Amino acid sequence: MFIVKLGTESVAANAVSNSALMVLYSMGLAVSNLSVTIIGQCIGAKDKKMARYYGKKMVWLGEVSILVSLAALLPFLRIILKLYQAPENTLGQIYMLLAIAFVPMALLWSTSNVLPNVLRAAGDVNFTSYVSLITMWLIRVGCSYAVSMKLGFGIEGVWICMGVEWLIRSVIFIMRFHSDRWLNQRGCEKRIVPKKKKDQEF
């Protein structure tokens, strides 16, 4: 709602930049979805050690996928933007917004988006949901409004706050991952194998 107040050029630049950014992290999004299945299998087998091991692997795979996507698609960014038929007067702002997002995306996207799915797959749903909702409303919405409207940073302020939100989410989720609490949720209890009854003698 407050982005509309920044003008039609900012609205168009924000829409095109968001759409182009989704193309760039589409491979990372696939890794994020894959992590749910893999960690879920480990939790289903009651193997916490493997869940932690593959959780780290998924985060690193997400990081690599983002870097590969950036390296592969950035040379074609101009062609990608032409597909959106963005107005000429918004191209400069679009490139600026994407440039703001590239650094935090390369460093923080995996830990702020893949890692929470790793935690959710282990049943740590409430914690990840609360963190995501709180950071979204406080940082992406609240701080974005203050920075863009009150401090006069415009649409660029919204994207700066998005990177700040990724940073805060990453710190919180990394701390949660290095604790054992996410592995002690309901459904992660140690498997208890019933003892076999001795064969009755006849």
N, C-alpha and C positions, 0 to 999 in steps of 0.2 A: 504493500500500500504506500509506504513512504518512498519507494523507488520511483513511483509514478510522479511524485512531486519534483524529481530531479530533471524531468523533461523527457520528451520522446526519444531523443538521441541516446540518453542513458538507458532507457527501457529497452531499446533495440539492441544496444551494445551488450547489455546484461543478458538478454535472451540468447543472442547468437553465441556469446562467449560460454555460457552454461552448456549449450548444446554441443559446441566444439569440444569442450572439456570432457563431456561424457564419452565422446569418441576416443579421446586420448586415454581415459582410464577404463575403457571397456574390457580390456584383457585383465586388468586388476580386479574388476568386478566379477569376472568368471572365477578367478582364484578365490575370491571372498566367498562365493557360493559353494565352491568345491570344498573349502575348509570345513563347512558345516557337516558334509557327508563324512569326511575323513575323521574328524575329531569325534563325531557321533558314533562311528564304528568303534573307535578306541574306548569311548565311554561305555558303549554297549558291552564290550568285552571286559569291562571293569579294569582296564589297564591304564592307570594314571600316568605311569612313566612314559608310555607310548603316546598318550594324549599330549603331554608336555613337549615331547620330542617332535611330534608332527605339528604341534602348534607353532613352534619356532620355525619349522620348515615352511609352513604356509605363509607366515609373515615375510620370511626372506623371499619366497617365491613371488609373493605379491609385490615386494620391492623391486625385484628383478623385472617383473612383467611391466611395471610402470616405467622403469628406465628404458626398457626395450621399446615400449610404445612411444615414448618421447623421442628416442633416437630415430625410430623408423618413420614417424608421422610428422615430426616438426619440419623436415624439408618440404613436405607437401601441404603445409598449413595454409598457404595462400590459395591453393587449389580447393582445399576443404572449405575455406571461408567463402569462396566463390559459389559453392553449392547452395549456400544460404541466401545468396543474392542480397548481402548486407549493403545498405546505402554507403556511398563513398565517404560521406562525412562522419560515419561511425567507425570506419576501419582503424583509424589511429587509436581510438578508445578501446576497441576490441583487442588490438595487439597489446595495449597497456594492461588490460585486465588479465589476459592470458599470461603475460610476463610476470605479473604479481603472483599468479597461481602456480607457476611452474616450479619454483624453488620449494615451497612447502609441499607441493604435490610429490616431488621426487623424494623428499626426506620423510614425510609424515603420513602420506595417504594410506600406506599399508598398515601402519600401527594404529591409525584412527578408524580404519574401515574393515580390514581383514581380521585384526586381533579381536574386536568385539564379537565377531561371528564365531571365532574360536571359543571364546568364553560362553557364548550363548549355547553352542553345541554341547557344552558340558552341563547345561542346566542353570548357568548363572545369568538368567534372563532379567530378573528384577534389577540387579546392579547395573547392567549395561543399558537397560532401558531408561533408568533414572538419570544416569550420567548423560546419555544422548539427549534426553529431553531438556535437562537443566542447562547443559552447555549450549544447546540450540537456542533456547529462549534468552539466556543471559548474554551470550557472546554474539551469536549470529544475528539475533534480532535486536536485543537491547543495545549492545555495544555498537552494532552497525548503525543503528539510528543515531546514537550519540556522536559517533565519529563522522558519519556522512552528512547529517543534517545540522547538528549543533556546532561541530568543529569545521565544517565546510570542506571535507575531503571528497564529497560527492560519491559517485558509484565506486570509485577506487577504494574508498573507506570500507564499503561493504565487503569487497574481496580481500582486503587486508584482514578484516575481522574473521573471515572464513579461514584464513591461514592460522590465525591465533586460536580459533576453535579447534582445528586439527591438532595443534600443538598441545593444548590443554587435555583434549581427549587422549592423545597418545601417552602423555605422562601418566594419567590416571589408569589407563588400561594396561600399560606396561607394569606399573606397580601392582595391579591386581593379578596379572599373569605370574609375576615372580613370587606372589604369596601362594598359599595352598588353599585359600578359601574358595576359589573358583572350582577346585577339584573335589570339594567337600559338600557340594550341593546334592539335593535329592536325586537319586539315580546313580550317584558316583560311589556309593558305598562298596566296600570290599566284598567281592563275591564269597559267599559262604557255601562250600560244597558239603552237602549232607553225607554223613558217614554211611557206608554200605552195611546193611545188616548181614551178620554172618549166616552162611547157609545152614539151614536146619539139618540136623543129622536125622537120617531115616533108619 
